[in-house]
């Protein structure tokens, strides 16, 4: 099941089965944490 992931360094949000190993925006390693839909909505401003 796909969920939302957020980089805790730059706040970038990714949607998928897992967060990226390296953030494409700030290059932080293993910085992605799973967040719930409500928080993703807040961050992404749908
Ligand atoms: Zn980042």
mmCIF file of the protein (N, C-alpha, C, O) and its ligand, coordinates in Angstrom:
data_MODEL
# 
_entry.id   MODEL 
# 
loop_
_entity.id 
_entity.type 
_entity.pdbx_number_of_molecules 
1 polymer     1 
2 non-polymer 1 
# 
_entity_poly.entity_id                      1 
_entity_poly.type                           'polypeptide(L)' 
_entity_poly.nstd_linkage                   no 
_entity_poly.nstd_monomer                   no 
_entity_poly.pdbx_seq_one_letter_code       
;(UNK)(UNK)(UNK)(UNK)(UNK)(UNK)(UNK)(UNK)(UNK)(UNK)(UNK)(UNK)(UNK)(UNK)(UNK)(UNK)
(UNK)(UNK)(UNK)(UNK)(UNK)(UNK)(UNK)(UNK)(UNK)(UNK)(UNK)(UNK)(UNK)(UNK)(UNK)(UNK)
(UNK)(UNK)(UNK)(UNK)(UNK)(UNK)(UNK)(UNK)(UNK)(UNK)(UNK)(UNK)(UNK)(UNK)
;
_entity_poly.pdbx_seq_one_letter_code_can   XXXXXXXXXXXXXXXXXXXXXXXXXXXXXXXXXXXXXXXXXXXXXX 
_entity_poly.pdbx_strand_id                 A 
# 
loop_
_entity_poly_seq.entity_id 
_entity_poly_seq.num 
_entity_poly_seq.mon_id 
_entity_poly_seq.hetero 
1 1  UNK n 
1 2  UNK n 
1 3  UNK n 
1 4  UNK n 
1 5  UNK n 
1 6  UNK n 
1 7  UNK n 
1 8  UNK n 
1 9  UNK n 
1 10 UNK n 
1 11 UNK n 
1 12 UNK n 
1 13 UNK n 
1 14 UNK n 
1 15 UNK n 
1 16 UNK n 
1 17 UNK n 
1 18 UNK n 
1 19 UNK n 
1 20 UNK n 
1 21 UNK n 
1 22 UNK n 
1 23 UNK n 
1 24 UNK n 
1 25 UNK n 
1 26 UNK n 
1 27 UNK n 
1 28 UNK n 
1 29 UNK n 
1 30 UNK n 
1 31 UNK n 
1 32 UNK n 
1 33 UNK n 
1 34 UNK n 
1 35 UNK n 
1 36 UNK n 
1 37 UNK n 
1 38 UNK n 
1 39 UNK n 
1 40 UNK n 
1 41 UNK n 
1 42 UNK n 
1 43 UNK n 
1 44 UNK n 
1 45 UNK n 
1 46 UNK n 
# 
loop_
_struct_asym.id 
_struct_asym.entity_id 
A 1 
B 2 
# 
loop_
_chem_comp.id 
_chem_comp.type 
_chem_comp.mon_nstd_flag 
UNK 'L-peptide linking' . 
ZN  non-polymer         . 
# 
_pdbx_entity_nonpoly.entity_id   2 
_pdbx_entity_nonpoly.name        ? 
_pdbx_entity_nonpoly.comp_id     ZN 
# 
_pdbx_nonpoly_scheme.asym_id         B 
_pdbx_nonpoly_scheme.entity_id       2 
_pdbx_nonpoly_scheme.mon_id          ZN 
_pdbx_nonpoly_scheme.ndb_seq_num     1 
_pdbx_nonpoly_scheme.pdb_seq_num     101 
_pdbx_nonpoly_scheme.auth_seq_num    101 
_pdbx_nonpoly_scheme.pdb_mon_id      ZN 
_pdbx_nonpoly_scheme.auth_mon_id     ZN 
_pdbx_nonpoly_scheme.pdb_strand_id   A 
_pdbx_nonpoly_scheme.pdb_ins_code    . 
# 
loop_
_atom_site.group_PDB 
_atom_site.id 
_atom_site.type_symbol 
_atom_site.label_atom_id 
_atom_site.label_alt_id 
_atom_site.label_comp_id 
_atom_site.label_asym_id 
_atom_site.label_entity_id 
_atom_site.label_seq_id 
_atom_site.pdbx_PDB_ins_code 
_atom_site.Cartn_x 
_atom_site.Cartn_y 
_atom_site.Cartn_z 
_atom_site.occupancy 
_atom_site.B_iso_or_equiv 
_atom_site.pdbx_formal_charge 
_atom_site.auth_seq_id 
_atom_site.auth_comp_id 
_atom_site.auth_asym_id 
_atom_site.auth_atom_id 
_atom_site.pdbx_PDB_model_num 
ATOM   1   N  N  . UNK A 1 1  ? 0.827  -1.193 0.000  1.00 0.00 ? 1   UNK A N  1 
ATOM   2   C  CA . UNK A 1 1  ? 0.000  0.000  0.000  1.00 0.00 ? 1   UNK A CA 1 
ATOM   3   C  C  . UNK A 1 1  ? 0.875  1.261  0.000  1.00 0.00 ? 1   UNK A C  1 
ATOM   4   O  O  . UNK A 1 1  ? 1.816  1.382  0.783  1.00 0.00 ? 1   UNK A O  1 
ATOM   5   N  N  . UNK A 1 2  ? 0.540  2.190  -0.894 1.00 0.00 ? 2   UNK A N  1 
ATOM   6   C  CA . UNK A 1 2  ? 1.339  3.403  -0.982 1.00 0.00 ? 2   UNK A CA 1 
ATOM   7   C  C  . UNK A 1 2  ? 0.954  4.396  0.096  1.00 0.00 ? 2   UNK A C  1 
ATOM   8   O  O  . UNK A 1 2  ? -0.218 4.567  0.431  1.00 0.00 ? 2   UNK A O  1 
ATOM   9   N  N  . UNK A 1 3  ? 1.965  5.037  0.623  1.00 0.00 ? 3   UNK A N  1 
ATOM   10  C  CA . UNK A 1 3  ? 1.732  6.046  1.649  1.00 0.00 ? 3   UNK A CA 1 
ATOM   11  C  C  . UNK A 1 3  ? 2.589  7.274  1.355  1.00 0.00 ? 3   UNK A C  1 
ATOM   12  O  O  . UNK A 1 3  ? 3.379  7.295  0.412  1.00 0.00 ? 3   UNK A O  1 
ATOM   13  N  N  . UNK A 1 4  ? 2.410  8.270  2.172  1.00 0.00 ? 4   UNK A N  1 
ATOM   14  C  CA . UNK A 1 4  ? 3.173  9.503  2.003  1.00 0.00 ? 4   UNK A CA 1 
ATOM   15  C  C  . UNK A 1 4  ? 4.403  9.489  2.893  1.00 0.00 ? 4   UNK A C  1 
ATOM   16  O  O  . UNK A 1 4  ? 4.381  9.008  4.026  1.00 0.00 ? 4   UNK A O  1 
ATOM   17  N  N  . UNK A 1 5  ? 5.477  10.035 2.337  1.00 0.00 ? 5   UNK A N  1 
ATOM   18  C  CA . UNK A 1 5  ? 6.742  10.125 3.062  1.00 0.00 ? 5   UNK A CA 1 
ATOM   19  C  C  . UNK A 1 5  ? 7.232  11.556 2.996  1.00 0.00 ? 5   UNK A C  1 
ATOM   20  O  O  . UNK A 1 5  ? 7.081  12.232 1.978  1.00 0.00 ? 5   UNK A O  1 
ATOM   21  N  N  . UNK A 1 6  ? 7.810  12.002 4.069  1.00 0.00 ? 6   UNK A N  1 
ATOM   22  C  CA . UNK A 1 6  ? 8.283  13.378 4.110  1.00 0.00 ? 6   UNK A CA 1 
ATOM   23  C  C  . UNK A 1 6  ? 9.735  13.425 4.563  1.00 0.00 ? 6   UNK A C  1 
ATOM   24  O  O  . UNK A 1 6  ? 10.125 12.776 5.533  1.00 0.00 ? 6   UNK A O  1 
ATOM   25  N  N  . UNK A 1 7  ? 10.516 14.203 3.843  1.00 0.00 ? 7   UNK A N  1 
ATOM   26  C  CA . UNK A 1 7  ? 11.910 14.425 4.230  1.00 0.00 ? 7   UNK A CA 1 
ATOM   27  C  C  . UNK A 1 7  ? 11.924 15.320 5.456  1.00 0.00 ? 7   UNK A C  1 
ATOM   28  O  O  . UNK A 1 7  ? 11.388 16.427 5.423  1.00 0.00 ? 7   UNK A O  1 
ATOM   29  N  N  . UNK A 1 8  ? 12.530 14.853 6.531  1.00 0.00 ? 8   UNK A N  1 
ATOM   30  C  CA . UNK A 1 8  ? 12.522 15.667 7.747  1.00 0.00 ? 8   UNK A CA 1 
ATOM   31  C  C  . UNK A 1 8  ? 13.628 16.718 7.745  1.00 0.00 ? 8   UNK A C  1 
ATOM   32  O  O  . UNK A 1 8  ? 13.816 17.433 8.729  1.00 0.00 ? 8   UNK A O  1 
ATOM   33  N  N  . UNK A 1 9  ? 14.351 16.805 6.642  1.00 0.00 ? 9   UNK A N  1 
ATOM   34  C  CA . UNK A 1 9  ? 15.372 17.851 6.526  1.00 0.00 ? 9   UNK A CA 1 
ATOM   35  C  C  . UNK A 1 9  ? 14.809 19.051 5.760  1.00 0.00 ? 9   UNK A C  1 
ATOM   36  O  O  . UNK A 1 9  ? 14.892 20.186 6.230  1.00 0.00 ? 9   UNK A O  1 
ATOM   37  N  N  . UNK A 1 10 ? 14.229 18.794 4.567  1.00 0.00 ? 10  UNK A N  1 
ATOM   38  C  CA . UNK A 1 10 ? 13.757 19.915 3.744  1.00 0.00 ? 10  UNK A CA 1 
ATOM   39  C  C  . UNK A 1 10 ? 12.239 19.952 3.600  1.00 0.00 ? 10  UNK A C  1 
ATOM   40  O  O  . UNK A 1 10 ? 11.696 20.922 3.072  1.00 0.00 ? 10  UNK A O  1 
ATOM   41  N  N  . UNK A 1 11 ? 11.540 18.902 4.067  1.00 0.00 ? 11  UNK A N  1 
ATOM   42  C  CA . UNK A 1 11 ? 10.094 18.908 4.018  1.00 0.00 ? 11  UNK A CA 1 
ATOM   43  C  C  . UNK A 1 11 ? 9.503  18.416 2.708  1.00 0.00 ? 11  UNK A C  1 
ATOM   44  O  O  . UNK A 1 11 ? 8.294  18.525 2.506  1.00 0.00 ? 11  UNK A O  1 
ATOM   45  N  N  . UNK A 1 12 ? 10.322 17.878 1.813  1.00 0.00 ? 12  UNK A N  1 
ATOM   46  C  CA . UNK A 1 12 ? 9.856  17.346 0.540  1.00 0.00 ? 12  UNK A CA 1 
ATOM   47  C  C  . UNK A 1 12 ? 8.950  16.133 0.783  1.00 0.00 ? 12  UNK A C  1 
ATOM   48  O  O  . UNK A 1 12 ? 9.247  15.298 1.638  1.00 0.00 ? 12  UNK A O  1 
ATOM   49  N  N  . UNK A 1 13 ? 7.852  16.035 0.036  1.00 0.00 ? 13  UNK A N  1 
ATOM   50  C  CA . UNK A 1 13 ? 6.915  14.928 0.218  1.00 0.00 ? 13  UNK A CA 1 
ATOM   51  C  C  . UNK A 1 13 ? 6.963  13.990 -0.975 1.00 0.00 ? 13  UNK A C  1 
ATOM   52  O  O  . UNK A 1 13 ? 6.960  14.427 -2.125 1.00 0.00 ? 13  UNK A O  1 
ATOM   53  N  N  . UNK A 1 14 ? 7.008  12.683 -0.685 1.00 0.00 ? 14  UNK A N  1 
ATOM   54  C  CA . UNK A 1 14 ? 7.068  11.649 -1.703 1.00 0.00 ? 14  UNK A CA 1 
ATOM   55  C  C  . UNK A 1 14 ? 5.915  10.680 -1.468 1.00 0.00 ? 14  UNK A C  1 
ATOM   56  O  O  . UNK A 1 14 ? 5.583  10.362 -0.326 1.00 0.00 ? 14  UNK A O  1 
ATOM   57  N  N  . UNK A 1 15 ? 5.304  10.211 -2.567 1.00 0.00 ? 15  UNK A N  1 
ATOM   58  C  CA . UNK A 1 15 ? 4.214  9.252  -2.445 1.00 0.00 ? 15  UNK A CA 1 
ATOM   59  C  C  . UNK A 1 15 ? 4.651  7.934  -3.064 1.00 0.00 ? 15  UNK A C  1 
ATOM   60  O  O  . UNK A 1 15 ? 5.006  7.894  -4.242 1.00 0.00 ? 15  UNK A O  1 
ATOM   61  N  N  . UNK A 1 16 ? 4.632  6.863  -2.295 1.00 0.00 ? 16  UNK A N  1 
ATOM   62  C  CA . UNK A 1 16 ? 5.048  5.579  -2.830 1.00 0.00 ? 16  UNK A CA 1 
ATOM   63  C  C  . UNK A 1 16 ? 5.097  4.518  -1.756 1.00 0.00 ? 16  UNK A C  1 
ATOM   64  O  O  . UNK A 1 16 ? 4.635  4.726  -0.634 1.00 0.00 ? 16  UNK A O  1 
ATOM   65  N  N  . UNK A 1 17 ? 5.668  3.367  -2.114 1.00 0.00 ? 17  UNK A N  1 
ATOM   66  C  CA . UNK A 1 17 ? 5.751  2.257  -1.178 1.00 0.00 ? 17  UNK A CA 1 
ATOM   67  C  C  . UNK A 1 17 ? 6.803  2.488  -0.101 1.00 0.00 ? 17  UNK A C  1 
ATOM   68  O  O  . UNK A 1 17 ? 6.713  1.948  1.002  1.00 0.00 ? 17  UNK A O  1 
ATOM   69  N  N  . UNK A 1 18 ? 7.791  3.290  -0.435 1.00 0.00 ? 18  UNK A N  1 
ATOM   70  C  CA . UNK A 1 18 ? 8.847  3.595  0.521  1.00 0.00 ? 18  UNK A CA 1 
ATOM   71  C  C  . UNK A 1 18 ? 9.436  4.955  0.199  1.00 0.00 ? 18  UNK A C  1 
ATOM   72  O  O  . UNK A 1 18 ? 9.353  5.426  -0.935 1.00 0.00 ? 18  UNK A O  1 
ATOM   73  N  N  . UNK A 1 19 ? 10.018 5.571  1.182  1.00 0.00 ? 19  UNK A N  1 
ATOM   74  C  CA . UNK A 1 19 ? 10.671 6.850  0.939  1.00 0.00 ? 19  UNK A CA 1 
ATOM   75  C  C  . UNK A 1 19 ? 11.971 6.627  0.190  1.00 0.00 ? 19  UNK A C  1 
ATOM   76  O  O  . UNK A 1 19 ? 12.589 5.572  0.329  1.00 0.00 ? 19  UNK A O  1 
ATOM   77  N  N  . UNK A 1 20 ? 12.395 7.598  -0.597 1.00 0.00 ? 20  UNK A N  1 
ATOM   78  C  CA . UNK A 1 20 ? 13.663 7.474  -1.318 1.00 0.00 ? 20  UNK A CA 1 
ATOM   79  C  C  . UNK A 1 20 ? 14.831 7.345  -0.334 1.00 0.00 ? 20  UNK A C  1 
ATOM   80  O  O  . UNK A 1 20 ? 14.797 7.914  0.757  1.00 0.00 ? 20  UNK A O  1 
ATOM   81  N  N  . UNK A 1 21 ? 15.865 6.590  -0.731 1.00 0.00 ? 21  UNK A N  1 
ATOM   82  C  CA . UNK A 1 21 ? 17.041 6.452  0.129  1.00 0.00 ? 21  UNK A CA 1 
ATOM   83  C  C  . UNK A 1 21 ? 17.749 7.791  0.284  1.00 0.00 ? 21  UNK A C  1 
ATOM   84  O  O  . UNK A 1 21 ? 18.244 8.141  1.356  1.00 0.00 ? 21  UNK A O  1 
ATOM   85  N  N  . UNK A 1 22 ? 17.780 8.525  -0.824 1.00 0.00 ? 22  UNK A N  1 
ATOM   86  C  CA . UNK A 1 22 ? 18.421 9.838  -0.794 1.00 0.00 ? 22  UNK A CA 1 
ATOM   87  C  C  . UNK A 1 22 ? 17.414 10.862 -1.287 1.00 0.00 ? 22  UNK A C  1 
ATOM   88  O  O  . UNK A 1 22 ? 16.807 10.678 -2.342 1.00 0.00 ? 22  UNK A O  1 
ATOM   89  N  N  . UNK A 1 23 ? 17.235 11.926 -0.544 1.00 0.00 ? 23  UNK A N  1 
ATOM   90  C  CA . UNK A 1 23 ? 16.285 12.959 -0.928 1.00 0.00 ? 23  UNK A CA 1 
ATOM   91  C  C  . UNK A 1 23 ? 16.735 13.647 -2.215 1.00 0.00 ? 23  UNK A C  1 
ATOM   92  O  O  . UNK A 1 23 ? 17.869 14.121 -2.283 1.00 0.00 ? 23  UNK A O  1 
ATOM   93  N  N  . UNK A 1 24 ? 15.882 13.714 -3.237 1.00 0.00 ? 24  UNK A N  1 
ATOM   94  C  CA . UNK A 1 24 ? 16.248 14.354 -4.504 1.00 0.00 ? 24  UNK A CA 1 
ATOM   95  C  C  . UNK A 1 24 ? 16.387 15.870 -4.380 1.00 0.00 ? 24  UNK A C  1 
ATOM   96  O  O  . UNK A 1 24 ? 16.986 16.516 -5.239 1.00 0.00 ? 24  UNK A O  1 
ATOM   97  N  N  . UNK A 1 25 ? 15.844 16.420 -3.331 1.00 0.00 ? 25  UNK A N  1 
ATOM   98  C  CA . UNK A 1 25 ? 15.898 17.873 -3.164 1.00 0.00 ? 25  UNK A CA 1 
ATOM   99  C  C  . UNK A 1 25 ? 17.118 18.331 -2.354 1.00 0.00 ? 25  UNK A C  1 
ATOM   100 O  O  . UNK A 1 25 ? 17.830 19.250 -2.758 1.00 0.00 ? 25  UNK A O  1 
ATOM   101 N  N  . UNK A 1 26 ? 17.346 17.687 -1.222 1.00 0.00 ? 26  UNK A N  1 
ATOM   102 C  CA . UNK A 1 26 ? 18.439 18.157 -0.362 1.00 0.00 ? 26  UNK A CA 1 
ATOM   103 C  C  . UNK A 1 26 ? 19.553 17.124 -0.186 1.00 0.00 ? 26  UNK A C  1 
ATOM   104 O  O  . UNK A 1 26 ? 20.526 17.374 0.526  1.00 0.00 ? 26  UNK A O  1 
ATOM   105 N  N  . UNK A 1 27 ? 19.410 15.950 -0.841 1.00 0.00 ? 27  UNK A N  1 
ATOM   106 C  CA . UNK A 1 27 ? 20.444 14.902 -0.813 1.00 0.00 ? 27  UNK A CA 1 
ATOM   107 C  C  . UNK A 1 27 ? 20.678 14.280 0.564  1.00 0.00 ? 27  UNK A C  1 
ATOM   108 O  O  . UNK A 1 27 ? 21.693 13.617 0.775  1.00 0.00 ? 27  UNK A O  1 
ATOM   109 N  N  . UNK A 1 28 ? 19.763 14.482 1.488  1.00 0.00 ? 28  UNK A N  1 
ATOM   110 C  CA . UNK A 1 28 ? 19.898 13.857 2.802  1.00 0.00 ? 28  UNK A CA 1 
ATOM   111 C  C  . UNK A 1 28 ? 19.634 12.360 2.676  1.00 0.00 ? 28  UNK A C  1 
ATOM   112 O  O  . UNK A 1 28 ? 18.748 11.941 1.931  1.00 0.00 ? 28  UNK A O  1 
ATOM   113 N  N  . UNK A 1 29 ? 20.395 11.567 3.398  1.00 0.00 ? 29  UNK A N  1 
ATOM   114 C  CA . UNK A 1 29 ? 20.222 10.117 3.338  1.00 0.00 ? 29  UNK A CA 1 
ATOM   115 C  C  . UNK A 1 29 ? 19.294 9.632  4.437  1.00 0.00 ? 29  UNK A C  1 
ATOM   116 O  O  . UNK A 1 29 ? 19.407 10.048 5.590  1.00 0.00 ? 29  UNK A O  1 
ATOM   117 N  N  . UNK A 1 30 ? 18.364 8.739  4.064  1.00 0.00 ? 30  UNK A N  1 
ATOM   118 C  CA . UNK A 1 30 ? 17.423 8.142  5.009  1.00 0.00 ? 30  UNK A CA 1 
ATOM   119 C  C  . UNK A 1 30 ? 16.699 9.186  5.866  1.00 0.00 ? 30  UNK A C  1 
ATOM   120 O  O  . UNK A 1 30 ? 16.498 8.989  7.065  1.00 0.00 ? 30  UNK A O  1 
ATOM   121 N  N  . UNK A 1 31 ? 16.318 10.277 5.244  1.00 0.00 ? 31  UNK A N  1 
ATOM   122 C  CA . UNK A 1 31 ? 15.660 11.345 5.984  1.00 0.00 ? 31  UNK A CA 1 
ATOM   123 C  C  . UNK A 1 31 ? 14.138 11.239 5.906  1.00 0.00 ? 31  UNK A C  1 
ATOM   124 O  O  . UNK A 1 31 ? 13.426 11.962 6.602  1.00 0.00 ? 31  UNK A O  1 
ATOM   125 N  N  . UNK A 1 32 ? 13.641 10.337 5.059  1.00 0.00 ? 32  UNK A N  1 
ATOM   126 C  CA . UNK A 1 32 ? 12.188 10.251 4.869  1.00 0.00 ? 32  UNK A CA 1 
ATOM   127 C  C  . UNK A 1 32 ? 11.503 9.502  5.991  1.00 0.00 ? 32  UNK A C  1 
ATOM   128 O  O  . UNK A 1 32 ? 11.939 8.429  6.407  1.00 0.00 ? 32  UNK A O  1 
ATOM   129 N  N  . UNK A 1 33 ? 10.408 10.098 6.476  1.00 0.00 ? 33  UNK A N  1 
ATOM   130 C  CA . UNK A 1 33 ? 9.596  9.448  7.488  1.00 0.00 ? 33  UNK A CA 1 
ATOM   131 C  C  . UNK A 1 33 ? 8.170  9.365  6.974  1.00 0.00 ? 33  UNK A C  1 
ATOM   132 O  O  . UNK A 1 33 ? 7.679  10.269 6.297  1.00 0.00 ? 33  UNK A O  1 
ATOM   133 N  N  . UNK A 1 34 ? 7.516  8.260  7.311  1.00 0.00 ? 34  UNK A N  1 
ATOM   134 C  CA . UNK A 1 34 ? 6.139  8.077  6.883  1.00 0.00 ? 34  UNK A CA 1 
ATOM   135 C  C  . UNK A 1 34 ? 5.242  9.077  7.612  1.00 0.00 ? 34  UNK A C  1 
ATOM   136 O  O  . UNK A 1 34 ? 5.371  9.283  8.819  1.00 0.00 ? 34  UNK A O  1 
ATOM   137 N  N  . UNK A 1 35 ? 4.331  9.693  6.858  1.00 0.00 ? 35  UNK A N  1 
ATOM   138 C  CA . UNK A 1 35 ? 3.379  10.613 7.478  1.00 0.00 ? 35  UNK A CA 1 
ATOM   139 C  C  . UNK A 1 35 ? 1.966  10.184 7.082  1.00 0.00 ? 35  UNK A C  1 
ATOM   140 O  O  . UNK A 1 35 ? 1.780  9.481  6.089  1.00 0.00 ? 35  UNK A O  1 
ATOM   141 N  N  . UNK A 1 36 ? 0.982  10.606 7.857  1.00 0.00 ? 36  UNK A N  1 
ATOM   142 C  CA . UNK A 1 36 ? -0.386 10.223 7.514  1.00 0.00 ? 36  UNK A CA 1 
ATOM   143 C  C  . UNK A 1 36 ? -0.980 11.209 6.512  1.00 0.00 ? 36  UNK A C  1 
ATOM   144 O  O  . UNK A 1 36 ? -0.426 12.277 6.250  1.00 0.00 ? 36  UNK A O  1 
ATOM   145 N  N  . UNK A 1 37 ? -2.121 10.814 5.965  1.00 0.00 ? 37  UNK A N  1 
ATOM   146 C  CA . UNK A 1 37 ? -2.766 11.574 4.892  1.00 0.00 ? 37  UNK A CA 1 
ATOM   147 C  C  . UNK A 1 37 ? -3.048 13.014 5.290  1.00 0.00 ? 37  UNK A C  1 
ATOM   148 O  O  . UNK A 1 37 ? -2.883 13.947 4.505  1.00 0.00 ? 37  UNK A O  1 
ATOM   149 N  N  . UNK A 1 38 ? -3.476 13.160 6.527  1.00 0.00 ? 38  UNK A N  1 
ATOM   150 C  CA . UNK A 1 38 ? -3.839 14.490 7.009  1.00 0.00 ? 38  UNK A CA 1 
ATOM   151 C  C  . UNK A 1 38 ? -2.634 15.431 6.988  1.00 0.00 ? 38  UNK A C  1 
ATOM   152 O  O  . UNK A 1 38 ? -2.725 16.587 6.575  1.00 0.00 ? 38  UNK A O  1 
ATOM   153 N  N  . UNK A 1 39 ? -1.497 14.891 7.450  1.00 0.00 ? 39  UNK A N  1 
ATOM   154 C  CA . UNK A 1 39 ? -0.300 15.711 7.475  1.00 0.00 ? 39  UNK A CA 1 
ATOM   155 C  C  . UNK A 1 39 ? 0.199  15.978 6.054  1.00 0.00 ? 39  UNK A C  1 
ATOM   156 O  O  . UNK A 1 39 ? 0.685  17.070 5.760  1.00 0.00 ? 39  UNK A O  1 
ATOM   157 N  N  . UNK A 1 40 ? 0.081  14.985 5.177  1.00 0.00 ? 40  UNK A N  1 
ATOM   158 C  CA . UNK A 1 40 ? 0.521  15.153 3.793  1.00 0.00 ? 40  UNK A CA 1 
ATOM   159 C  C  . UNK A 1 40 ? -0.268 16.255 3.122  1.00 0.00 ? 40  UNK A C  1 
ATOM   160 O  O  . UNK A 1 40 ? 0.285  17.052 2.365  1.00 0.00 ? 40  UNK A O  1 
ATOM   161 N  N  . UNK A 1 41 ? -1.556 16.302 3.399  1.00 0.00 ? 41  UNK A N  1 
ATOM   162 C  CA . UNK A 1 41 ? -2.429 17.315 2.813  1.00 0.00 ? 41  UNK A CA 1 
ATOM   163 C  C  . UNK A 1 41 ? -1.994 18.711 3.237  1.00 0.00 ? 41  UNK A C  1 
ATOM   164 O  O  . UNK A 1 41 ? -1.972 19.653 2.445  1.00 0.00 ? 41  UNK A O  1 
ATOM   165 N  N  . UNK A 1 42 ? -1.650 18.805 4.515  1.00 0.00 ? 42  UNK A N  1 
ATOM   166 C  CA . UNK A 1 42 ? -1.219 20.070 5.076  1.00 0.00 ? 42  UNK A CA 1 
ATOM   167 C  C  . UNK A 1 42 ? 0.076  20.539 4.402  1.00 0.00 ? 42  UNK A C  1 
ATOM   168 O  O  . UNK A 1 42 ? 0.242  21.715 4.078  1.00 0.00 ? 42  UNK A O  1 
ATOM   169 N  N  . UNK A 1 43 ? 0.974  19.587 4.205  1.00 0.00 ? 43  UNK A N  1 
ATOM   170 C  CA . UNK A 1 43 ? 2.286  19.922 3.638  1.00 0.00 ? 43  UNK A CA 1 
ATOM   171 C  C  . UNK A 1 43 ? 2.180  20.242 2.139  1.00 0.00 ? 43  UNK A C  1 
ATOM   172 O  O  . UNK A 1 43 ? 2.822  21.170 1.647  1.00 0.00 ? 43  UNK A O  1 
ATOM   173 N  N  . UNK A 1 44 ? 1.365  19.464 1.426  1.00 0.00 ? 44  UNK A N  1 
ATOM   174 C  CA . UNK A 1 44 ? 1.322  19.618 -0.023 1.00 0.00 ? 44  UNK A CA 1 
ATOM   175 C  C  . UNK A 1 44 ? 0.303  20.619 -0.517 1.00 0.00 ? 44  UNK A C  1 
ATOM   176 O  O  . UNK A 1 44 ? 0.373  21.038 -1.672 1.00 0.00 ? 44  UNK A O  1 
ATOM   177 N  N  . UNK A 1 45 ? -0.645 21.018 0.321  1.00 0.00 ? 45  UNK A N  1 
ATOM   178 C  CA . UNK A 1 45 ? -1.665 21.989 -0.051 1.00 0.00 ? 45  UNK A CA 1 
ATOM   179 C  C  . UNK A 1 45 ? -2.370 21.623 -1.362 1.00 0.00 ? 45  UNK A C  1 
ATOM   180 O  O  . UNK A 1 45 ? -2.238 22.308 -2.376 1.00 0.00 ? 45  UNK A O  1 
ATOM   181 N  N  . UNK A 1 46 ? -3.102 20.546 -1.305 1.00 0.00 ? 46  UNK A N  1 
ATOM   182 C  CA . UNK A 1 46 ? -3.821 20.033 -2.469 1.00 0.00 ? 46  UNK A CA 1 
ATOM   183 C  C  . UNK A 1 46 ? -4.818 21.059 -3.016 1.00 0.00 ? 46  UNK A C  1 
ATOM   184 O  O  . UNK A 1 46 ? -5.508 20.787 -3.998 1.00 0.00 ? 46  UNK A O  1 
HETATM 185 ZN ZN . ZN  B 2 .  ? 15.116 16.657 1.675  1.00 0.00 ? 101 ZN  A ZN 1 
# 
